[in-house]
Amino acid sequence: PGWGLWYLLSLFFWRAMTPVLAAVRWPVPALLALCGLAALAGRLELSGLLSLARTVSFLPFFAAGLWARQHGWWLTERRFRWTDAVLIPAALAVMPWLVQTSYEKTHELTYMSRPFEALGVSLADGVAFRLGMLLVGIVFARLFFWAVPAVGGVFARIGANSLSVYVAHFYV
């Protein structure tokens, strides 16, 4: 049941990197570089106790959230932008390929924890899959901010305690 605790270790590393990420002068190119790093992380054997593969693979989402708050990015805005007109159709076009690839090759691609070679996937397919996952994830995060009301409510109070619920749910 302790397998899900990889997230707490990743959260520790991400929080430790917050001062470095907050000092980045150009966050958009840095986010693209982090996405490239996350995609290439599937080339290395980083799994194990600390689950560094997932830490590196999901770092772009943490950085995007940090920079969205810090710089008032389009990610959290409620109005439609030209980037939405490009990214939403792109994510919708990539989704069937992601599902088909994970079904045909292996569903373990979605875990982002094992090297491509161990999964029997070529480097090109693995990198393309991870970049597609990052694109779809960021677009769905954008759509999530559209759907969630700006004012707090019952779920906001529950969300404030979500880390403790996350830790406890494995053992319950």
C-alpha positions as a Markdown table, in Angstrom:
| # | Residue | x | y | z |
|---|---|---|---|---|
| 1 | Pro | 0.0 | 0.0 | 0.0 |
| 2 | Gly | 3.0 | 2.4 | 0.4 |
| 3 | Trp | 3.5 | 2.5 | -3.4 |
| 4 | Gly | 1.7 | 5.8 | -3.8 |
| 5 | Leu | 4.1 | 7.5 | -1.4 |
| 6 | Trp | 6.3 | 8.3 | -4.5 |
| 7 | Tyr | 4.2 | 11.4 | -4.7 |
| 8 | Leu | 5.3 | 12.7 | -1.3 |
| 9 | Leu | 9.0 | 12.2 | -2.2 |
| 10 | Ser | 8.4 | 14.0 | -5.5 |
| 11 | Leu | 6.6 | 16.8 | -3.8 |
| 12 | Phe | 9.5 | 17.2 | -1.4 |
| 13 | Phe | 11.9 | 17.5 | -4.4 |
| 14 | Trp | 9.6 | 19.9 | -6.3 |
| 15 | Arg | 9.2 | 22.1 | -3.2 |
| 16 | Ala | 12.9 | 22.1 | -2.7 |
| 17 | Met | 13.3 | 23.3 | -6.3 |
| 18 | Thr | 10.8 | 26.1 | -5.9 |
| 19 | Pro | 13.4 | 28.9 | -5.2 |
| 20 | Val | 15.3 | 27.8 | -8.3 |
| 21 | Leu | 12.2 | 27.7 | -10.5 |
| 22 | Ala | 10.9 | 31.0 | -9.1 |
| 23 | Ala | 14.1 | 32.7 | -10.1 |
| 24 | Val | 13.8 | 31.6 | -13.8 |
| 25 | Arg | 13.8 | 34.7 | -16.0 |
| 26 | Trp | 12.0 | 33.2 | -19.1 |
| 27 | Pro | 9.5 | 30.6 | -17.8 |
| 28 | Val | 7.9 | 29.6 | -21.2 |
| 29 | Pro | 11.2 | 28.4 | -22.8 |
| 30 | Ala | 12.1 | 26.8 | -19.4 |
| 31 | Leu | 8.8 | 24.9 | -19.4 |
| 32 | Leu | 9.5 | 23.7 | -22.9 |
| 33 | Ala | 13.0 | 22.6 | -21.8 |
| 34 | Leu | 11.5 | 20.8 | -18.7 |
| 35 | Cys | 9.0 | 19.0 | -21.0 |
| 36 | Gly | 11.9 | 17.9 | -23.2 |
| 37 | Leu | 13.7 | 16.6 | -20.1 |
| 38 | Ala | 10.6 | 14.8 | -18.9 |
| 39 | Ala | 10.2 | 13.1 | -22.3 |
| 40 | Leu | 13.9 | 12.1 | -22.4 |
| 41 | Ala | 13.8 | 10.8 | -18.7 |
| 42 | Gly | 12.2 | 7.7 | -20.2 |
| 43 | Arg | 15.6 | 6.9 | -21.7 |
| 44 | Leu | 17.2 | 6.4 | -18.3 |
| 45 | Glu | 16.7 | 3.9 | -15.5 |
| 46 | Leu | 15.5 | 6.3 | -12.8 |
| 47 | Ser | 12.9 | 4.1 | -11.0 |
| 48 | Gly | 13.4 | 2.6 | -7.7 |
| 49 | Leu | 12.9 | 3.7 | -4.1 |
| 50 | Leu | 12.9 | 7.4 | -4.8 |
| 51 | Ser | 11.0 | 7.1 | -8.1 |
| 52 | Leu | 13.0 | 9.8 | -9.7 |
| 53 | Ala | 11.5 | 8.9 | -13.1 |
| 54 | Arg | 8.1 | 10.2 | -12.0 |
| 55 | Thr | 9.6 | 13.2 | -10.2 |
| 56 | Val | 11.3 | 14.3 | -13.4 |
| 57 | Ser | 8.4 | 13.3 | -15.6 |
| 58 | Phe | 5.8 | 15.3 | -13.7 |
| 59 | Leu | 8.1 | 18.3 | -12.9 |
| 60 | Pro | 6.7 | 20.3 | -15.8 |
| 61 | Phe | 3.2 | 20.3 | -14.2 |
| 62 | Phe | 4.6 | 21.5 | -10.9 |
| 63 | Ala | 6.6 | 24.2 | -12.7 |
| 64 | Ala | 3.6 | 25.3 | -14.9 |
| 65 | Gly | 1.4 | 25.6 | -11.8 |
| 66 | Leu | 4.1 | 27.7 | -10.0 |
| 67 | Trp | 4.8 | 29.9 | -12.9 |
| 68 | Ala | 1.0 | 30.3 | -13.7 |
| 69 | Arg | 0.5 | 31.7 | -10.2 |
| 70 | Gln | 3.7 | 33.7 | -10.2 |
| 71 | His | 3.3 | 35.3 | -13.7 |
| 72 | Gly | -0.5 | 35.2 | -14.1 |
| 73 | Trp | -0.3 | 32.8 | -17.0 |
| 74 | Trp | -3.1 | 32.0 | -19.4 |
| 75 | Leu | -3.3 | 28.6 | -17.8 |
| 76 | Thr | -5.5 | 29.9 | -15.0 |
| 77 | Glu | -7.4 | 32.6 | -16.8 |
| 78 | Arg | -11.1 | 32.3 | -17.4 |
| 79 | Arg | -11.3 | 33.9 | -20.8 |
| 80 | Phe | -10.7 | 32.2 | -24.1 |
| 81 | Arg | -7.3 | 32.9 | -25.7 |
| 82 | Trp | -5.7 | 32.3 | -29.1 |
| 83 | Thr | -3.5 | 29.6 | -27.5 |
| 84 | Asp | -6.7 | 27.7 | -26.5 |
| 85 | Ala | -7.7 | 27.7 | -30.2 |
| 86 | Val | -4.5 | 25.9 | -31.0 |
| 87 | Leu | -3.8 | 23.7 | -28.0 |
| 88 | Ile | -7.3 | 22.3 | -27.4 |
| 89 | Pro | -7.7 | 20.8 | -30.9 |
| 90 | Ala | -4.1 | 19.6 | -30.8 |
| 91 | Ala | -4.7 | 17.8 | -27.5 |
| 92 | Leu | -8.0 | 16.3 | -28.8 |
| 93 | Ala | -6.2 | 15.1 | -31.9 |
| 94 | Val | -3.4 | 13.5 | -29.9 |
| 95 | Met | -5.6 | 11.7 | -27.4 |
| 96 | Pro | -6.8 | 8.8 | -29.6 |
| 97 | Trp | -3.2 | 8.1 | -30.6 |
| 98 | Leu | -2.2 | 8.1 | -26.9 |
| 99 | Val | -4.9 | 5.6 | -26.1 |
| 100 | Gln | -4.1 | 3.4 | -29.1 |
| 101 | Thr | -0.4 | 3.5 | -28.4 |
| 102 | Ser | -0.8 | 2.6 | -24.7 |
| 103 | Tyr | -3.2 | -0.2 | -25.7 |
| 104 | Glu | -1.1 | -1.6 | -28.5 |
| 105 | Lys | 2.4 | -1.3 | -26.8 |
| 106 | Thr | 1.8 | -1.3 | -23.0 |
| 107 | His | -0.3 | 0.7 | -20.6 |
| 108 | Glu | 2.8 | 1.1 | -18.4 |
| 109 | Leu | 3.8 | 4.0 | -20.6 |
| 110 | Thr | 1.2 | 6.1 | -18.8 |
| 111 | Tyr | 3.0 | 5.5 | -15.4 |
| 112 | Met | 6.1 | 7.3 | -16.6 |
| 113 | Ser | 8.2 | 5.3 | -14.2 |
| 114 | Arg | 10.1 | 2.7 | -16.3 |
| 115 | Pro | 12.5 | 3.2 | -19.2 |
| 116 | Phe | 11.3 | 2.9 | -22.7 |
| 117 | Glu | 13.7 | 0.1 | -23.4 |
| 118 | Ala | 12.3 | -2.0 | -20.5 |
| 119 | Leu | 8.8 | -1.5 | -21.9 |
| 120 | Gly | 9.8 | -2.6 | -25.5 |
| 121 | Val | 9.2 | 0.9 | -26.9 |
| 122 | Ser | 11.5 | 2.8 | -29.2 |
| 123 | Leu | 13.0 | 6.0 | -28.1 |
| 124 | Ala | 11.1 | 8.0 | -30.7 |
| 125 | Asp | 7.7 | 6.4 | -29.8 |
| 126 | Gly | 8.4 | 6.9 | -26.0 |
| 127 | Val | 9.4 | 10.5 | -26.3 |
| 128 | Ala | 6.4 | 11.3 | -28.6 |
| 129 | Phe | 4.1 | 9.5 | -26.1 |
| 130 | Arg | 5.4 | 11.5 | -23.2 |
| 131 | Leu | 5.2 | 14.8 | -25.0 |
| 132 | Gly | 1.7 | 14.0 | -26.0 |
| 133 | Met | 0.8 | 13.1 | -22.4 |
| 134 | Leu | 2.3 | 16.5 | -21.3 |
| 135 | Leu | 0.3 | 18.4 | -23.9 |
| 136 | Val | -2.9 | 16.7 | -23.0 |
| 137 | Gly | -2.3 | 17.1 | -19.3 |
| 138 | Ile | -1.6 | 20.8 | -19.5 |
| 139 | Val | -4.6 | 21.4 | -21.8 |
| 140 | Phe | -6.9 | 19.5 | -19.4 |
| 141 | Ala | -5.5 | 21.5 | -16.5 |
| 142 | Arg | -6.5 | 24.6 | -18.5 |
| 143 | Leu | -10.0 | 23.2 | -19.0 |
| 144 | Phe | -10.2 | 22.3 | -15.3 |
| 145 | Phe | -9.6 | 26.0 | -14.4 |
| 146 | Trp | -12.5 | 26.9 | -16.8 |
| 147 | Ala | -14.8 | 24.5 | -15.1 |
| 148 | Val | -14.1 | 25.2 | -11.5 |
| 149 | Pro | -15.8 | 28.2 | -9.9 |
| 150 | Ala | -13.5 | 31.0 | -8.8 |
| 151 | Val | -15.1 | 31.3 | -5.4 |
| 152 | Gly | -14.4 | 28.8 | -2.6 |
| 153 | Gly | -17.0 | 26.3 | -1.5 |
| 154 | Val | -17.2 | 22.9 | 0.2 |
| 155 | Phe | -14.7 | 21.3 | -2.1 |
| 156 | Ala | -12.2 | 24.1 | -1.4 |
| 157 | Arg | -12.2 | 23.2 | 2.2 |
| 158 | Ile | -11.8 | 19.6 | 1.5 |
| 159 | Gly | -9.0 | 20.3 | -0.9 |
| 160 | Ala | -7.1 | 22.2 | 1.8 |
| 161 | Asn | -6.8 | 18.9 | 3.6 |
| 162 | Ser | -6.1 | 16.8 | 0.5 |
| 163 | Leu | -2.4 | 16.0 | 1.4 |
| 164 | Ser | -3.3 | 14.4 | 4.7 |
| 165 | Val | -6.1 | 12.4 | 2.9 |
| 166 | Tyr | -3.6 | 11.4 | 0.3 |
| 167 | Val | -1.2 | 10.0 | 2.8 |
| 168 | Ala | -3.8 | 8.2 | 4.9 |
| 169 | His | -5.9 | 6.6 | 2.1 |
| 170 | Phe | -3.3 | 3.9 | 1.4 |
| 171 | Tyr | -3.5 | 2.4 | 4.8 |
| 172 | Val | -7.3 | 2.7 | 5.2 |
